[in-house]
Amino acid sequence: MRIVLDRPRCEGHGLCEEAAPTLMHLDDDGELVIDREEITDAEAGPAGAAVRVCPVAALRIE
């Protein structure tokens, strides 16, 4: 599984970072950086939470 970011949709709210801080973060410019695109089964919960809390649906899991 992997996390996919639709960069043009992302508005930098940071809710995903709160849900999955080990997988992603906002940089100094407020841009989302995916630290680990490939996720393990153990990370599926936080990754799914990050997808669900995004108010602009900029994240998905494939």
N, C-alpha and C positions, 0 to 999 in steps of 0.2 A: 504494500500500500504506500501511497505517497500523497503529500499535501500539494495542491496546485493553487496558485494565486493568480487571480485575474487582476493584474496590476492596475489597469485603467479604472477599474471599479473601486479599488481600495481608497478610502478617504482618511485612513490613519486614525480611526477612533481608538484603537488599542485594546478593545475588549478581547480580541483573540489572544493577545499577548498575556493578558491576565489569566485566561483559561489554559494556556499552554506555554508557559514561560521558558520551558526547556526546548521548545521547538521553533519559537519565533520571537522577534522583538522589533520594536520601532527604533530606527536609527535617529541620529541627532536632527535630521530633517523631517522626521515624522513619517518616513517611508517604512513600510513593513519589510523585514528581512526574514526569510525562511531559513533558519539555521540548519534544519535537518528535514529535507524533503521526504526521504525514505523513512517510514515509521514502522516500529515494531508493533506486535499485538498489544504489548503493555502500554504503548503510547496512543493506541487507538481511542481510548476514552477521552484524554485531554484534546487530542486532535479533533475528534467529533464535536466536543464542546466548543472549540474555537470556531468551527464551521457554523454551528448553530447560533452562536452569539453575534456573528458578523451582521450588522444592520443593513449592509448593502450586498450581501451574498457574494463577496469577493473570493471566498475560499471554497474548495471542494476536496473530497478525498477520492482518489481513483485506485 
